[in-house]
Amino acid sequence: MTSVDARSPETATDGTASSVLYTYDLAPTKREGRRWGAYNVFTLWANDVHSLGNYAFAIGLFALGLNVWGILAAFALASLLLFLLLTLSGFMGHKTGVPFPVMSRIAFGIKGAKIPAAVRGIVAIAWFGIQTYLASTVLSALLVALFPGLATLDENALLGQSTLGWITFLSLWVVQLVIVSYGMQMIRRYMAFAAPTTLITMCALAVWMFVRADASISLSVDAPLIGGEMWLQILQAAALWVVIYGTFVLNFCDFTRSAKSRASIVRGNVIGIPLNMLFFAVIVVVLSGAQFKLDGRVITSPTDIVRTLPNMALLAAASLALIALTVAVNLLANFVAPIYALIDLFPRKLDFRRAGVVSAVVGLVILPWNLYNSPIVVNYFLGGLGALLGPLFGVIMADYWLLRKSRINVPDLYTESPQGEYHYRHGFNPRAVAAFVPGAAVAVVVALVPFFHDIAGFSWFVGAFLGAGLYALVADRKAPIRDVDAESIAVAAE
């Protein structure tokens, strides 16, 4: 095959690469010139772990009755599981250099891959809107604190949002859109800036609360869980934490396709996942325990504490840090995935920038605050999230690691030829679909049917193991498997 002009996404390679499957944004990245090192991988987790949504989830464990040691145990277990899953997923991106929609073609086929890409993209767009809304509430509170007269703009409602709410939401919406319009390189730079800012701010907030509480904290609420109930909650919490990252374990390759080496992925993951998540858990227990000791109140978010800061400069600095953090999380977890999914669905009409605009517009028109303010919608959404993404992950991982043993014919991911390795049957791998559908059905039942309430938190794992197990049983082991690198058709990494 001949090499491809990096700036000509419609160019075919040796007459076989399809303009429907191959564009500049979907093309594999050259190994030389990849710039994501261990620090960049670490900043990804340093930003994503310390999100407002994650703090709300973790602080909620204290409210549910888990003591300090139970919360730490839950996050220790979850971090070990995530380190393993994300490292395996990250290696796939480094090996092939392709984004998630293209990676999915290996197991599901060149057309069937649109199923997991669309599922991942829809989930991400909804969370993009929700996270932008959460950041906008912090910005609104800051503006009212700085300029009390603005409180009058927060008293009306239009489509569920006040005038001030619309102003802050749209402001942050535009900021994120501008950052994304400059591509992955700008996202990497923003992460490098936001990560240390976030860590310093949250550490300082925890220290301030610890000092306020006379250098001690409450280890639990008044009636903590004990015995079997406590251990079940620890396991459920660890499982739900993996569910929260069920989206990321699927499309981690969107970032590691620009990683310098496997070693940089491992080093970045070690610091960013086990160590950073335990640091996160310590901050959670200090904030929760200190506030409970001070007035017997269980907080629901770090913003509850930020609003009590006595100094206006400190209040502004902490609020802006939380906003910068939430924007970073959104860019990483909820913007990149739907962009690649949309490019894959409409390759002739969309590039990275245009797909970013479409994702942002959809995230706006769904009025995400109405979704977030409905506990039923959020719970069912999270349940469905775990149920659908688990079996997708299981099938993709079983195909890549168990069946192919990481031997991938990357150029064939971009050809519509019936002789292509991933053409399967009319572009769909019926064996992958046959493993995914029952795995998803069982996982959805476990997640949403009240009878299975006690094990609902394990729906992601149920789906993942079922998907992987079923695929291992039905996979075609007679088909030839070739290992061909992507250098002949690769483009420069961003």
LOKE-639418 format. One record per residue (C-alpha): residue in three letters; chain; x, y, z. Coordinates in Angstrom, 3 decimals. Layout:
<rs>
{ALA; A; {X; Y; Z}},
...
</rs>
This chain:
<rs>
{MET; A; {0.000; 0.000; 0.000}},
{THR; A; {1.109; 3.543; -0.606}},
{SER; A; {1.203; 6.164; 2.100}},
{VAL; A; {-1.613; 8.631; 2.491}},
{ASP; A; {-1.465; 12.403; 2.355}},
{ALA; A; {-2.134; 13.383; 5.972}},
{ARG; A; {-4.258; 16.327; 4.886}},
{SER; A; {-6.327; 14.483; 2.278}},
{PRO; A; {-8.905; 12.450; 4.177}},
{GLU; A; {-10.652; 11.303; 1.006}},
{THR; A; {-7.508; 9.678; -0.396}},
{ALA; A; {-7.782; 5.905; -0.885}},
{THR; A; {-4.847; 3.629; -0.241}},
{ASP; A; {-3.894; 1.233; -3.041}},
{GLY; A; {-7.441; 1.515; -4.335}},
{THR; A; {-8.944; -0.324; -1.350}},
{ALA; A; {-9.441; 2.199; 1.463}},
{SER; A; {-12.968; 3.583; 1.461}},
{SER; A; {-13.727; 7.264; 1.850}},
{VAL; A; {-16.664; 6.142; 4.021}},
{LEU; A; {-14.318; 4.381; 6.436}},
{TYR; A; {-11.122; 6.403; 6.134}},
{THR; A; {-10.856; 10.111; 6.939}},
{TYR; A; {-8.073; 12.166; 8.432}},
{ASP; A; {-9.763; 12.134; 11.867}},
{LEU; A; {-10.421; 8.365; 11.823}},
{ALA; A; {-7.035; 7.388; 10.362}},
{PRO; A; {-4.443; 5.605; 12.532}},
{THR; A; {-1.620; 7.705; 13.970}},
{LYS; A; {2.042; 7.334; 13.069}},
{ARG; A; {4.219; 5.945; 15.849}},
{GLU; A; {6.858; 8.588; 15.329}},
{GLY; A; {5.726; 11.911; 16.703}},
{ARG; A; {3.282; 10.665; 19.328}},
{ARG; A; {3.478; 13.091; 22.226}},
{TRP; A; {1.311; 11.722; 25.025}},
{GLY; A; {3.673; 10.782; 27.853}},
{ALA; A; {3.039; 9.498; 31.377}},
{TYR; A; {2.272; 13.013; 32.636}},
{ASN; A; {-0.406; 13.526; 29.980}},
{VAL; A; {-2.059; 10.218; 30.899}},
{PHE; A; {-1.859; 11.188; 34.567}},
{THR; A; {-3.458; 14.596; 33.948}},
{LEU; A; {-6.333; 12.840; 32.212}},
{TRP; A; {-7.163; 11.011; 35.450}},
{ALA; A; {-6.195; 13.908; 37.709}},
{ASN; A; {-8.909; 15.910; 35.982}},
{ASP; A; {-11.529; 13.233; 35.487}},
{VAL; A; {-11.463; 11.635; 38.937}},
{HIS; A; {-11.956; 14.945; 40.761}},
{SER; A; {-15.203; 15.892; 39.007}},
{LEU; A; {-18.210; 17.375; 40.772}},
{GLY; A; {-20.312; 14.349; 39.842}},
{ASN; A; {-17.728; 11.978; 41.293}},
{TYR; A; {-17.537; 13.957; 44.524}},
{ALA; A; {-21.324; 13.870; 44.818}},
{PHE; A; {-21.267; 10.087; 44.339}},
{ALA; A; {-18.433; 9.501; 46.814}},
{ILE; A; {-19.795; 11.845; 49.488}},
{GLY; A; {-23.126; 10.064; 49.083}},
{LEU; A; {-21.455; 6.882; 50.371}},
{PHE; A; {-20.844; 8.624; 53.693}},
{ALA; A; {-24.510; 9.631; 53.787}},
{LEU; A; {-25.551; 6.023; 53.054}},
{GLY; A; {-23.735; 4.863; 56.175}},
{LEU; A; {-20.283; 3.747; 55.032}},
{ASN; A; {-17.598; 4.736; 57.498}},
{VAL; A; {-14.253; 6.243; 56.510}},
{TRP; A; {-12.507; 2.875; 56.253}},
{GLY; A; {-15.347; 1.439; 54.171}},
{ILE; A; {-15.108; 4.317; 51.682}},
{LEU; A; {-11.335; 3.893; 51.408}},
{ALA; A; {-11.736; 0.123; 50.900}},
{ALA; A; {-14.335; 0.661; 48.153}},
{PHE; A; {-12.055; 3.025; 46.239}},
{ALA; A; {-8.988; 0.830; 46.722}},
{LEU; A; {-10.839; -2.109; 45.164}},
{ALA; A; {-12.321; 0.004; 42.372}},
{SER; A; {-8.964; 1.563; 41.516}},
{LEU; A; {-7.285; -1.816; 41.130}},
{LEU; A; {-10.053; -3.030; 38.814}},
{LEU; A; {-9.946; 0.154; 36.759}},
{PHE; A; {-6.165; 0.092; 36.504}},
{LEU; A; {-6.348; -3.371; 34.949}},
{LEU; A; {-9.249; -2.572; 32.593}},
{LEU; A; {-7.911; 0.786; 31.458}},
{THR; A; {-4.393; -0.493; 30.911}},
{LEU; A; {-5.685; -3.284; 28.661}},
{SER; A; {-7.859; -0.780; 26.799}},
{GLY; A; {-5.001; 1.711; 26.552}},
{PHE; A; {-2.637; -0.851; 25.064}},
{MET; A; {-5.150; -1.409; 22.246}},
{GLY; A; {-5.010; 2.273; 21.288}},
{HIS; A; {-1.213; 2.359; 21.371}},
{LYS; A; {-0.907; -0.796; 19.265}},
{THR; A; {-3.339; 0.214; 16.503}},
{GLY; A; {-3.339; 4.033; 16.671}},
{VAL; A; {-7.077; 4.144; 15.908}},
{PRO; A; {-10.017; 5.842; 17.717}},
{PHE; A; {-12.831; 3.872; 19.340}},
{PRO; A; {-15.295; 3.772; 16.401}},
{VAL; A; {-12.559; 2.188; 14.274}},
{MET; A; {-11.428; -0.106; 17.099}},
{SER; A; {-14.985; -1.445; 17.289}},
{ARG; A; {-14.738; -2.607; 13.663}},
{ILE; A; {-12.366; -5.382; 14.744}},
{ALA; A; {-15.087; -7.270; 16.648}},
{PHE; A; {-18.327; -5.943; 15.169}},
{GLY; A; {-17.333; -5.410; 11.532}},
{ILE; A; {-16.874; -2.291; 9.432}},
{LYS; A; {-20.609; -1.515; 9.562}},
{GLY; A; {-21.570; -3.240; 12.808}},
{ALA; A; {-19.094; -0.993; 14.661}},
{LYS; A; {-21.588; 1.844; 14.380}},
{ILE; A; {-23.626; 0.105; 17.130}},
{PRO; A; {-21.080; 0.501; 19.979}},
{ALA; A; {-19.920; 3.886; 18.621}},
{ALA; A; {-23.496; 5.240; 18.626}},
{VAL; A; {-24.230; 3.874; 22.132}},
{ARG; A; {-21.053; 5.428; 23.520}},
{GLY; A; {-21.713; 8.720; 21.717}},
{ILE; A; {-25.313; 9.084; 22.919}},
{VAL; A; {-24.307; 8.463; 26.533}},
{ALA; A; {-21.470; 10.986; 26.294}},
{ILE; A; {-23.586; 13.752; 24.772}},
{ALA; A; {-26.130; 13.489; 27.596}},
{TRP; A; {-23.387; 13.685; 30.209}},
{PHE; A; {-21.731; 16.574; 28.384}},
{GLY; A; {-24.896; 18.596; 28.927}},
{ILE; A; {-25.263; 17.511; 32.553}},
{GLN; A; {-21.649; 18.315; 33.467}},
{THR; A; {-21.869; 21.702; 31.759}},
{TYR; A; {-24.997; 22.401; 33.808}},
{LEU; A; {-23.214; 21.426; 37.049}},
{ALA; A; {-20.348; 23.791; 36.259}},
{SER; A; {-22.815; 26.553; 35.392}},
{THR; A; {-24.439; 26.288; 38.835}},
{VAL; A; {-21.049; 26.920; 40.440}},
{LEU; A; {-20.473; 29.909; 38.159}},
{SER; A; {-23.937; 31.288; 38.932}},
{ALA; A; {-23.316; 31.015; 42.675}},
{LEU; A; {-19.961; 32.775; 42.288}},
{LEU; A; {-21.434; 35.625; 40.256}},
{VAL; A; {-24.217; 36.179; 42.802}},
{ALA; A; {-21.629; 36.225; 45.606}},
{LEU; A; {-19.526; 38.785; 43.747}},
{PHE; A; {-22.447; 40.832; 42.405}},
{PRO; A; {-25.512; 40.378; 44.656}},
{GLY; A; {-27.689; 42.368; 42.261}},
{LEU; A; {-27.563; 39.453; 39.808}},
{ALA; A; {-29.744; 37.427; 42.177}},
{THR; A; {-32.808; 38.914; 40.478}},
{LEU; A; {-31.802; 37.129; 37.258}},
{ASP; A; {-32.000; 33.826; 39.113}},
{GLU; A; {-35.646; 34.123; 40.105}},
{ASN; A; {-37.437; 33.409; 36.811}},
{ALA; A; {-37.577; 30.235; 34.705}},
{LEU; A; {-37.478; 29.525; 30.980}},
{LEU; A; {-37.481; 25.849; 29.948}},
{GLY; A; {-36.336; 24.963; 33.447}},
{GLN; A; {-33.500; 27.509; 33.672}},
{SER; A; {-33.344; 31.028; 35.061}},
{THR; A; {-31.910; 33.888; 33.004}},
{LEU; A; {-28.671; 33.725; 34.987}},
{GLY; A; {-28.602; 29.958; 34.533}},
{TRP; A; {-28.919; 30.338; 30.765}},
{ILE; A; {-26.142; 32.954; 30.693}},
{THR; A; {-23.680; 30.831; 32.679}},
{PHE; A; {-24.562; 27.598; 30.870}},
{LEU; A; {-24.177; 29.129; 27.413}},
{SER; A; {-20.913; 30.832; 28.433}},
{LEU; A; {-19.330; 27.549; 29.489}},
{TRP; A; {-20.871; 25.785; 26.490}},
{VAL; A; {-19.095; 28.245; 24.157}},
{VAL; A; {-15.774; 27.964; 26.030}},
{GLN; A; {-15.741; 24.190; 25.605}},
{LEU; A; {-16.706; 24.442; 21.960}},
{VAL; A; {-13.822; 26.844; 21.301}},
{ILE; A; {-11.300; 24.540; 23.015}},
{VAL; A; {-12.470; 21.508; 21.055}},
{SER; A; {-12.381; 23.431; 17.776}},
{TYR; A; {-8.569; 23.503; 18.082}},
{GLY; A; {-8.355; 19.698; 18.254}},
{MET; A; {-6.792; 17.116; 20.554}},
{GLN; A; {-3.581; 19.087; 20.970}},
{MET; A; {-5.453; 21.953; 22.642}},
{ILE; A; {-7.326; 19.484; 24.842}},
{ARG; A; {-3.993; 18.010; 25.946}},
{ARG; A; {-2.685; 21.470; 26.827}},
{TYR; A; {-5.828; 22.373; 28.749}},
{MET; A; {-5.574; 19.140; 30.745}},
{ALA; A; {-1.960; 19.891; 31.646}},
{PHE; A; {-3.085; 23.267; 33.025}},
{ALA; A; {-6.237; 22.095; 34.818}},
{ALA; A; {-4.807; 19.013; 36.571}},
{PRO; A; {-2.392; 20.715; 39.026}},
{THR; A; {-4.903; 23.508; 39.604}},
{THR; A; {-7.544; 20.969; 40.572}},
{LEU; A; {-5.304; 18.908; 42.845}},
{ILE; A; {-3.944; 21.940; 44.701}},
{THR; A; {-7.417; 23.443; 45.166}},
{MET; A; {-9.064; 20.262; 46.471}},
{CYS; A; {-6.120; 19.524; 48.773}},
{ALA; A; {-6.235; 23.059; 50.167}},
{LEU; A; {-9.997; 22.801; 50.700}},
{ALA; A; {-9.576; 19.538; 52.615}},
{VAL; A; {-6.794; 21.002; 54.786}},
{TRP; A; {-8.918; 24.070; 55.548}},
{MET; A; {-11.863; 21.896; 56.605}},
{PHE; A; {-9.594; 19.665; 58.703}},
{VAL; A; {-8.225; 22.698; 60.561}},
{ARG; A; {-11.770; 24.083; 61.060}},
{ALA; A; {-12.759; 20.776; 62.664}},
{ASP; A; {-9.868; 21.015; 65.148}},
{ALA; A; {-7.718; 18.521; 63.274}},
{SER; A; {-10.159; 15.636; 63.576}},
{ILE; A; {-13.151; 14.252; 61.690}},
{SER; A; {-16.173; 12.048; 62.308}},
{LEU; A; {-15.454; 8.552; 61.070}},
{SER; A; {-19.081; 7.860; 60.218}},
{VAL; A; {-22.648; 9.107; 60.523}},
{ASP; A; {-24.530; 8.347; 63.731}},
{ALA; A; {-25.859; 4.971; 62.515}},
{PRO; A; {-23.228; 3.455; 60.218}},
{LEU; A; {-23.611; 0.217; 58.278}},
{ILE; A; {-22.031; -2.841; 59.862}},
{GLY; A; {-21.404; -6.488; 59.018}},
{GLY; A; {-22.795; -7.899; 55.789}},
{GLU; A; {-24.638; -4.692; 54.907}},
{MET; A; {-21.400; -2.741; 55.095}},
{TRP; A; {-19.475; -5.189; 52.886}},
{LEU; A; {-22.282; -5.336; 50.342}},
{GLN; A; {-22.253; -1.541; 50.155}},
{ILE; A; {-18.453; -1.528; 49.740}},
{LEU; A; {-18.676; -3.981; 46.845}},
{GLN; A; {-21.626; -2.082; 45.312}},
{ALA; A; {-19.741; 1.206; 45.595}},
{ALA; A; {-16.635; -0.259; 43.947}},
{ALA; A; {-18.764; -1.743; 41.149}},
{LEU; A; {-20.656; 1.527; 40.575}},
{TRP; A; {-17.374; 3.420; 40.407}},
{VAL; A; {-16.331; 1.094; 37.585}},
{VAL; A; {-19.736; 1.727; 35.938}},
{ILE; A; {-19.046; 5.470; 36.062}},
{TYR; A; {-15.852; 4.783; 34.115}},
{GLY; A; {-17.525; 2.189; 31.889}},
{THR; A; {-17.600; 4.835; 29.192}},
{PHE; A; {-13.902; 5.612; 29.504}},
{VAL; A; {-12.726; 2.004; 29.436}},
{LEU; A; {-14.356; 1.727; 26.022}},
{ASN; A; {-12.828; 4.768; 24.354}},
{PHE; A; {-9.544; 5.195; 26.244}},
{CYS; A; {-7.909; 4.384; 22.885}},
{ASP; A; {-9.050; 7.821; 21.659}},
{PHE; A; {-6.243; 9.192; 23.845}},
{THR; A; {-3.654; 6.406; 23.971}},
{ARG; A; {-3.478; 6.308; 20.168}},
{SER; A; {-1.156; 9.289; 20.713}},
{ALA; A; {0.804; 7.679; 23.590}},
{LYS; A; {4.586; 7.437; 23.223}},
{SER; A; {4.845; 3.902; 24.604}},
{ARG; A; {3.148; 1.203; 26.660}},
{ALA; A; {5.365; 2.199; 29.564}},
{SER; A; {4.013; 5.753; 29.512}},
{ILE; A; {0.456; 4.371; 29.687}},
{VAL; A; {1.337; 2.136; 32.656}},
{ARG; A; {3.183; 4.888; 34.537}},
{GLY; A; {0.439; 7.424; 33.911}},
{ASN; A; {-2.227; 4.934; 34.976}},
{VAL; A; {-0.379; 3.911; 38.161}},
{ILE; A; {-0.155; 7.504; 39.381}},
{GLY; A; {-3.479; 8.586; 37.921}},
{ILE; A; {-5.669; 5.677; 39.018}},
{PRO; A; {-4.670; 3.814; 42.246}},
{LEU; A; {-2.680; 6.655; 43.809}},
{ASN; A; {-4.880; 9.510; 42.586}},
{MET; A; {-8.143; 7.712; 43.411}},
{LEU; A; {-6.996; 6.993; 46.969}},
{PHE; A; {-5.977; 10.652; 47.270}},
{PHE; A; {-9.478; 11.521; 46.032}},
{ALA; A; {-11.016; 9.178; 48.622}},
{VAL; A; {-8.993; 10.792; 51.426}},
{ILE; A; {-10.264; 14.233; 50.377}},
{VAL; A; {-13.828; 12.884; 50.344}},
{VAL; A; {-13.644; 11.436; 53.856}},
{VAL; A; {-11.979; 14.590; 55.218}},
{LEU; A; {-14.607; 16.888; 53.676}},
{SER; A; {-17.515; 14.657; 54.724}},
{GLY; A; {-16.197; 13.796; 58.172}},
{ALA; A; {-15.123; 17.338; 59.028}},
{GLN; A; {-18.455; 18.868; 58.014}},
{PHE; A; {-20.385; 16.212; 59.950}},
{LYS; A; {-18.282; 16.862; 63.035}},
{LEU; A; {-18.828; 20.610; 62.777}},
{ASP; A; {-22.636; 20.634; 62.538}},
{GLY; A; {-23.932; 17.098; 61.994}},
{ARG; A; {-24.722; 17.888; 58.358}},
{VAL; A; {-23.888; 15.610; 55.448}},
{ILE; A; {-22.804; 17.648; 52.435}},
{THR; A; {-23.740; 16.606; 48.906}},
{SER; A; {-20.936; 18.302; 46.945}},
{PRO; A; {-17.695; 20.277; 47.451}},
{THR; A; {-19.645; 23.349; 46.335}},
{ASP; A; {-21.492; 23.208; 49.678}},
{ILE; A; {-18.159; 23.871; 51.388}},
{VAL; A; {-16.834; 26.331; 48.808}},
{ARG; A; {-19.856; 28.557; 49.430}},
{THR; A; {-18.888; 28.794; 53.132}},
{LEU; A; {-15.387; 30.140; 52.462}},
{PRO; A; {-15.052; 33.358; 54.498}},
{ASN; A; {-12.818; 35.224; 52.065}},
{MET; A; {-14.231; 36.380; 48.730}},
{ALA; A; {-10.893; 35.915; 46.943}},
{LEU; A; {-10.668; 32.329; 48.201}},
{LEU; A; {-14.272; 31.721; 47.222}},
{ALA; A; {-13.620; 32.978; 43.709}},
{ALA; A; {-10.395; 30.965; 43.335}},
{ALA; A; {-12.007; 27.729; 44.561}},
{SER; A; {-15.099; 28.207; 42.401}},
{LEU; A; {-13.062; 28.909; 39.275}},
{ALA; A; {-10.932; 25.828; 39.982}},
{LEU; A; {-14.073; 23.666; 40.225}},
{ILE; A; {-15.352; 25.143; 36.963}},
{ALA; A; {-12.009; 24.538; 35.211}},
{LEU; A; {-12.075; 20.984; 36.527}},
{THR; A; {-15.576; 20.262; 35.266}},
{VAL; A; {-14.732; 21.650; 31.833}},
{ALA; A; {-11.679; 19.361; 31.714}},
{VAL; A; {-13.804; 16.337; 32.637}},
{ASN; A; {-16.318; 17.201; 29.963}},
{LEU; A; {-13.690; 17.565; 27.275}},
{LEU; A; {-12.149; 14.229; 28.156}},
{ALA; A; {-15.075; 11.967; 28.940}},
{ASN; A; {-18.020; 13.513; 27.153}},
{PHE; A; {-16.863; 15.482; 24.126}},
{VAL; A; {-14.194; 13.446; 22.362}},
{ALA; A; {-16.226; 10.206; 22.195}},
{PRO; A; {-19.313; 11.632; 20.427}},
{ILE; A; {-17.089; 13.609; 18.055}},
{TYR; A; {-15.436; 10.444; 16.775}},
{ALA; A; {-18.775; 8.618; 16.752}},
{LEU; A; {-20.369; 11.336; 14.619}},
{ILE; A; {-17.416; 11.407; 12.226}},
{ASP; A; {-17.784; 7.656; 11.843}},
{LEU; A; {-21.525; 7.987; 11.148}},
{PHE; A; {-21.176; 10.915; 8.725}},
{PRO; A; {-17.579; 10.784; 7.397}},
{ARG; A; {-18.246; 12.767; 4.239}},
{LYS; A; {-19.939; 15.658; 6.030}},
{LEU; A; {-18.195; 15.978; 9.388}},
{ASP; A; {-14.649; 16.546; 10.578}},
{PHE; A; {-13.446; 16.980; 14.176}},
{ARG; A; {-14.549; 20.617; 14.427}},
{ARG; A; {-17.962; 20.188; 12.795}},
{ALA; A; {-18.710; 17.063; 14.831}},
{GLY; A; {-17.851; 19.040; 17.959}},
{VAL; A; {-20.450; 21.665; 17.039}},
{VAL; A; {-23.101; 18.994; 16.440}},
{SER; A; {-22.326; 17.288; 19.771}},
{ALA; A; {-22.524; 20.584; 21.628}},
{VAL; A; {-25.824; 21.568; 20.002}},
{VAL; A; {-27.423; 18.229; 20.874}},
{GLY; A; {-26.104; 18.533; 24.434}},
{LEU; A; {-27.885; 21.890; 24.632}},
{VAL; A; {-31.244; 21.045; 23.070}},
{ILE; A; {-31.847; 18.057; 25.379}},
{LEU; A; {-32.095; 20.584; 28.262}},
{PRO; A; {-29.792; 18.511; 30.492}},
{TRP; A; {-30.777; 20.209; 33.771}},
{ASN; A; {-34.207; 18.635; 33.466}},
{LEU; A; {-32.550; 15.211; 33.165}},
{TYR; A; {-30.247; 15.802; 36.129}},
{ASN; A; {-32.985; 17.182; 38.377}},
{SER; A; {-35.032; 14.002; 37.940}},
{PRO; A; {-33.561; 11.277; 40.220}},
{ILE; A; {-35.547; 8.614; 38.388}},
{VAL; A; {-34.119; 9.629; 35.013}},
{VAL; A; {-30.565; 9.771; 36.354}},
{ASN; A; {-30.829; 6.406; 38.108}},
{TYR; A; {-32.318; 4.673; 35.106}},
{PHE; A; {-29.840; 6.383; 32.827}},
{LEU; A; {-26.911; 5.166; 34.927}},
{GLY; A; {-28.424; 1.702; 35.112}},
{GLY; A; {-28.892; 1.544; 31.364}},
{LEU; A; {-25.395; 2.922; 30.897}},
{GLY; A; {-23.810; 0.044; 32.782}},
{ALA; A; {-26.089; -2.511; 31.197}},
{LEU; A; {-25.265; -1.509; 27.610}},
{LEU; A; {-21.594; -0.665; 27.906}},
{GLY; A; {-20.604; -3.749; 29.900}},
{PRO; A; {-21.339; -6.351; 27.193}},
{LEU; A; {-19.832; -4.078; 24.517}},
{PHE; A; {-16.611; -3.974; 26.512}},
{GLY; A; {-16.713; -7.743; 27.062}},
{VAL; A; {-17.144; -8.579; 23.376}},
{ILE; A; {-14.458; -6.131; 22.196}},
{MET; A; {-11.936; -7.281; 24.801}},
{ALA; A; {-12.586; -10.992; 24.239}},
{ASP; A; {-12.139; -10.546; 20.490}},
{TYR; A; {-8.959; -8.474; 20.782}},
{TRP; A; {-7.133; -10.275; 23.612}},
{LEU; A; {-8.511; -13.834; 23.701}},
{LEU; A; {-9.242; -14.541; 20.044}},
{ARG; A; {-6.731; -12.379; 18.164}},
{LYS; A; {-4.136; -12.021; 20.933}},
{SER; A; {-3.639; -8.381; 19.826}},
{ARG; A; {-2.858; -9.312; 16.202}},
{ILE; A; {-4.674; -6.707; 14.097}},
{ASN; A; {-4.670; -6.040; 10.369}},
{VAL; A; {-5.094; -2.281; 10.687}},
{PRO; A; {-5.340; -1.392; 6.944}},
{ASP; A; {-8.271; -3.801; 6.570}},
{LEU; A; {-10.229; -1.711; 9.077}},
{TYR; A; {-10.603; 0.844; 6.283}},
{THR; A; {-11.621; -1.308; 3.331}},
{GLU; A; {-15.103; -2.255; 2.141}},
{SER; A; {-13.735; -5.145; 0.091}},
{PRO; A; {-15.593; -8.440; 0.765}},
{GLN; A; {-12.136; -10.004; 1.156}},
{GLY; A; {-11.324; -7.633; 4.011}},
{GLU; A; {-10.666; -9.286; 7.346}},
{TYR; A; {-13.389; -7.280; 9.099}},
{HIS; A; {-16.061; -7.416; 6.400}},
{TYR; A; {-17.636; -10.519; 7.979}},
{ARG; A; {-21.201; -10.769; 6.606}},
{HIS; A; {-22.167; -7.608; 4.716}},
{GLY; A; {-20.041; -5.577; 7.142}},
{PHE; A; {-21.552; -7.053; 10.316}},
{ASN; A; {-20.125; -9.753; 12.561}},
{PRO; A; {-23.257; -11.739; 13.531}},
{ARG; A; {-21.308; -13.622; 16.210}},
{ALA; A; {-20.440; -10.390; 18.028}},
{VAL; A; {-24.055; -9.194; 17.829}},
{ALA; A; {-25.249; -12.610; 19.039}},
{ALA; A; {-23.011; -12.291; 22.108}},
{PHE; A; {-23.885; -8.642; 22.771}},
{VAL; A; {-27.698; -8.830; 22.620}},
{PRO; A; {-28.349; -11.485; 25.308}},
{GLY; A; {-25.569; -10.062; 27.484}},
{ALA; A; {-27.164; -6.624; 27.275}},
{ALA; A; {-30.665; -7.993; 27.902}},
{VAL; A; {-29.638; -9.815; 31.078}},
{ALA; A; {-27.622; -6.829; 32.313}},
{VAL; A; {-30.549; -4.441; 31.716}},
{VAL; A; {-32.850; -6.710; 33.719}},
{VAL; A; {-30.341; -6.857; 36.579}},
{ALA; A; {-29.880; -3.087; 36.516}},
{LEU; A; {-33.503; -1.948; 36.291}},
{VAL; A; {-35.874; -4.658; 37.602}},
{PRO; A; {-36.643; -4.023; 41.312}},
{PHE; A; {-36.338; -7.738; 42.184}},
{PHE; A; {-32.573; -7.522; 41.517}},
{HIS; A; {-32.115; -4.289; 43.456}},
{ASP; A; {-29.493; -5.754; 45.805}},
{ILE; A; {-27.167; -6.676; 42.930}},
{ALA; A; {-28.107; -3.891; 40.491}},
{GLY; A; {-24.777; -2.183; 41.051}},
{PHE; A; {-23.013; -5.136; 39.450}},
{SER; A; {-24.874; -4.843; 36.126}},
{TRP; A; {-21.769; -3.668; 34.237}},
{PHE; A; {-19.820; -6.740; 35.348}},
{VAL; A; {-22.734; -9.076; 34.599}},
{GLY; A; {-22.935; -7.666; 31.069}},
{ALA; A; {-19.166; -7.669; 30.541}},
{PHE; A; {-18.658; -11.280; 31.652}},
{LEU; A; {-21.685; -12.496; 29.709}},
{GLY; A; {-20.627; -10.645; 26.561}},
{ALA; A; {-17.051; -11.928; 26.802}},
{GLY; A; {-18.091; -15.465; 27.691}},
{LEU; A; {-20.700; -15.771; 24.953}},
{TYR; A; {-18.330; -14.348; 22.352}},
{ALA; A; {-15.589; -16.762; 23.412}},
{LEU; A; {-18.065; -19.599; 22.779}},
{VAL; A; {-19.351; -18.485; 19.366}},
{ALA; A; {-16.293; -16.721; 17.864}},
{ASP; A; {-14.954; -18.002; 14.554}},
{ARG; A; {-11.541; -19.490; 15.303}},
{LYS; A; {-10.972; -20.742; 11.761}},
{ALA; A; {-10.771; -17.328; 10.083}},
{PRO; A; {-7.202; -16.213; 9.260}},
{ILE; A; {-5.740; -13.587; 11.575}},
{ARG; A; {-2.981; -11.285; 10.335}},
{ASP; A; {-0.931; -8.671; 12.164}},
{VAL; A; {-0.332; -5.692; 9.848}},
{ASP; A; {0.721; -2.301; 11.193}},
{ALA; A; {-0.804; 1.006; 10.140}},
{GLU; A; {2.277; 2.986; 9.139}},
{SER; A; {1.467; 2.873; 5.410}},
{ILE; A; {-1.837; 4.689; 5.924}},
{ALA; A; {-1.128; 6.574; 9.164}},
{VAL; A; {-1.312; 10.320; 9.767}},
{ALA; A; {0.619; 12.491; 12.213}},
{ALA; A; {-0.504; 12.195; 15.829}},
{GLU; A; {-1.880; 15.311; 17.514}},
</rs>
